[in-house]
Amino acid sequence: MTATLLGSKENNYGGQICGNMTSGRTESILLAVKTSHDYMKSKKGITRPEMIIPLSGNSAYEKVVQYFNIKLWRVPVDKNFQADVKAIRRHINKNTILELGRLASSFGISFHVDLCLGGFVLQFARELGYLIPPYDFSVKGVSSISVDVHKYGLAPKGASIVLYRNHEIRKPKPISVPLSGKVPLSGECASLFFPSAAILPLSGPPVTF
């Protein structure tokens, strides 16, 4: 459902897009990086991962690299605050786990797209005629996307979503912990996002739940 709201057509990817609700941007980023970390370790044996992000990247990535012992490279942005692809290419080596589109695909590395702020704006801007470049799973090489539904998704505070291109990428991550007496709030946020999504002005077939 969320992938559809972001402009992705799940059927184009074999119906494999999956994900889960989180408590916010930081947790979504943390889970996306942790999943990529584990996936690349299992696939390529990477034990000392590196991550490349633009200078405009969220501060949550500074926390993530400390949690998971990842070497962080920050690259410049241009006058339009877009990442410098040439600078990113210069930093790629056999240990990189996060990066940008075509490069990610050609080097066989993971690519996370942080749409936490504007994820629910871009698709509607495109439908209004604005020239919005591809940003979702239609881009070959994108392995995960994070988007906050408590921002422009009109859901209550404390609701974010992390999506993965397929179940193989997500497989290393799931952790299940029995309820220990406290009341979980994530279910409430998830249920309250559904009516918000239902009234978002999408063109084409309605979103189903």
C-alpha positions as CSV (number, residue, x, y, z in Angstrom):
1,M,0.0,0.0,0.0
2,T,2.7,2.5,1.0
3,A,4.8,1.6,-2.0
4,T,1.7,2.4,-4.2
5,L,1.3,5.8,-2.5
6,L,5.0,6.5,-3.3
7,G,4.5,5.8,-6.9
8,S,5.8,2.2,-7.1
9,K,3.7,-0.4,-9.0
10,E,4.3,-3.5,-6.9
11,N,3.3,-5.9,-9.6
12,N,6.3,-4.7,-11.7
13,Y,8.6,-6.2,-9.0
14,G,6.9,-9.5,-8.7
15,G,4.8,-8.5,-5.7
16,Q,7.9,-8.7,-3.5
17,I,7.9,-5.2,-1.9
18,C,7.7,-5.7,1.9
19,G,8.4,-3.8,5.0
20,N,7.2,-2.8,8.5
21,M,6.0,0.1,10.6
22,T,8.5,1.8,12.9
23,S,8.4,4.6,15.5
24,G,10.0,7.2,13.4
25,R,12.7,8.3,11.0
26,T,15.7,7.2,13.1
27,E,14.3,3.7,13.6
28,S,13.5,3.3,9.9
29,I,17.0,4.4,9.0
30,L,18.5,2.2,11.6
31,L,16.6,-0.9,10.4
32,A,17.4,-0.2,6.8
33,V,21.1,0.1,7.4
34,K,21.1,-2.9,9.8
35,T,19.3,-5.0,7.2
36,S,21.7,-3.9,4.5
37,H,24.7,-4.6,6.8
38,D,23.5,-8.2,7.4
39,Y,22.5,-8.8,3.8
40,M,25.8,-7.7,2.4
41,K,27.7,-9.7,5.0
42,S,25.8,-12.9,4.1
43,K,26.2,-12.3,0.3
44,K,29.7,-10.9,0.1
45,G,31.3,-11.6,3.4
46,I,31.7,-7.9,4.2
47,T,32.8,-7.5,7.8
48,R,34.1,-3.9,7.8
49,P,31.3,-2.0,5.9
50,E,31.4,1.5,4.7
51,M,28.6,3.9,4.0
52,I,28.5,6.9,1.6
53,I,25.9,9.7,2.2
54,P,25.6,13.3,1.0
55,L,26.4,16.2,3.5
56,S,22.6,16.8,3.6
57,G,22.0,13.3,5.1
58,N,20.1,13.1,8.4
59,S,22.0,13.0,11.7
60,A,20.5,9.6,12.3
61,Y,23.2,8.2,10.1
62,E,25.9,9.4,12.6
63,K,24.2,7.3,15.3
64,V,23.9,4.3,13.0
65,V,27.6,4.1,12.1
66,Q,28.5,4.1,15.8
67,Y,25.9,1.3,16.6
68,F,27.1,-1.0,13.8
69,N,30.8,0.0,13.5
70,I,30.5,1.4,10.0
71,K,32.9,3.8,8.3
72,L,31.1,6.9,7.1
73,W,31.9,9.0,4.1
74,R,30.1,12.3,3.6
75,V,30.2,13.7,0.1
76,P,29.4,17.2,-1.2
77,V,26.1,18.4,-2.6
78,D,25.7,20.8,-5.5
79,K,24.0,24.2,-5.5
80,N,20.6,22.4,-5.8
81,F,21.5,20.2,-2.8
82,Q,21.8,17.1,-4.9
83,A,24.5,14.5,-4.2
84,D,27.7,14.6,-6.2
85,V,27.7,11.3,-8.0
86,K,31.3,11.6,-9.1
87,A,32.4,12.1,-5.5
88,I,30.4,9.1,-4.5
89,R,32.0,7.0,-7.2
90,R,35.5,7.9,-5.9
91,H,34.6,6.6,-2.5
92,I,33.2,3.2,-3.6
93,N,35.3,0.2,-2.8
94,K,34.6,-3.5,-2.1
95,N,33.2,-2.7,1.4
96,T,30.6,0.0,0.7
97,I,27.0,-0.9,1.8
98,L,24.9,2.2,1.0
99,E,25.1,4.6,-2.0
100,L,23.2,6.0,-5.0
101,G,21.1,4.4,-8.0
102,R,22.9,3.3,-11.1
103,L,26.2,3.0,-9.2
104,A,24.6,0.7,-6.6
105,S,23.4,-1.6,-9.3
106,S,26.7,-1.6,-11.3
107,F,28.8,-2.2,-8.2
108,G,26.3,-4.7,-6.7
109,I,25.9,-2.8,-3.4
110,S,22.9,-1.6,-1.4
111,F,21.2,1.7,-2.0
112,H,18.8,3.2,0.6
113,V,16.5,6.1,-0.3
114,D,15.6,8.4,2.7
115,L,12.1,9.8,1.8
116,C,11.1,10.4,5.4
117,L,10.3,14.1,4.9
118,G,9.0,14.4,1.4
119,G,7.9,10.8,0.5
120,F,4.2,11.6,0.4
121,V,4.7,14.8,-1.6
122,L,6.8,13.7,-4.6
123,Q,4.2,11.5,-6.2
124,F,1.4,14.1,-5.9
125,A,3.8,16.8,-7.2
126,R,4.5,14.6,-10.2
127,E,0.8,14.2,-10.9
128,L,0.4,18.0,-10.8
129,G,3.0,18.2,-13.6
130,Y,6.2,18.9,-11.7
131,L,9.3,17.2,-13.2
132,I,10.2,14.8,-10.4
133,P,13.1,12.4,-11.2
134,P,12.6,8.7,-10.4
135,Y,13.2,8.0,-6.7
136,D,11.5,4.7,-5.8
137,F,11.8,1.0,-6.6
138,S,11.5,1.8,-10.3
139,V,15.2,2.8,-10.0
140,K,17.3,-0.3,-10.6
141,G,19.5,-0.7,-7.6
142,V,17.3,0.8,-4.9
143,S,17.1,-1.8,-2.1
144,S,15.2,0.0,0.6
145,I,13.2,3.2,1.2
146,S,12.1,4.9,4.4
147,V,9.2,7.3,4.7
148,D,7.5,9.0,7.7
149,V,3.8,8.7,7.6
150,H,3.4,11.0,10.6
151,K,4.6,13.9,8.4
152,Y,2.8,14.4,5.1
153,G,1.2,11.0,5.4
154,L,-1.2,12.6,7.8
155,A,-0.8,9.9,10.5
156,P,-0.3,10.6,14.2
157,K,3.2,11.2,15.6
158,G,5.4,8.1,16.0
159,A,4.7,6.4,12.7
160,S,7.2,5.6,10.0
161,I,7.7,2.8,7.4
162,V,10.7,1.1,6.0
163,L,10.3,-0.8,2.7
164,Y,12.5,-3.4,1.0
165,R,12.6,-4.3,-2.6
166,N,12.1,-8.0,-1.8
167,H,12.0,-10.6,1.0
168,E,15.5,-11.7,0.4
169,I,16.9,-8.3,1.4
170,R,14.7,-8.1,4.5
171,K,15.2,-11.7,5.6
172,P,18.2,-11.1,8.0
173,K,16.4,-8.4,10.0
174,P,13.2,-9.6,11.8
175,I,13.4,-9.8,15.6
176,S,10.5,-11.0,17.7
177,V,10.2,-10.2,21.4
178,P,7.3,-11.4,23.6
179,L,5.1,-8.7,25.1
180,S,6.3,-8.0,28.7
181,G,3.3,-6.2,30.1
182,K,3.6,-2.7,28.5
183,V,1.1,-1.5,26.0
184,P,2.5,-1.2,22.5
185,L,1.5,2.0,20.6
186,S,2.8,1.0,17.1
187,G,-0.4,-0.8,16.3
188,E,-2.5,2.3,17.0
189,C,-0.3,4.4,14.7
190,A,-0.5,1.8,12.0
191,S,-4.3,1.6,12.2
192,L,-4.7,5.4,12.2
193,F,-2.6,5.7,9.1
194,F,-5.0,3.5,7.0
195,P,-7.8,6.1,6.9
196,S,-5.3,8.9,6.2
197,A,-4.0,6.9,3.2
198,A,-7.5,6.2,2.0
199,I,-8.3,9.9,1.6
200,L,-5.1,11.0,0.0
201,P,-6.0,12.3,-3.5
202,L,-4.5,9.6,-5.6
203,S,-5.4,9.3,-9.3
204,G,-6.0,6.0,-10.9
205,P,-7.3,2.9,-9.1
206,P,-8.0,3.3,-5.3
207,V,-5.6,2.0,-2.8
208,T,-6.9,-1.2,-1.1
209,F,-6.1,-2.4,2.4
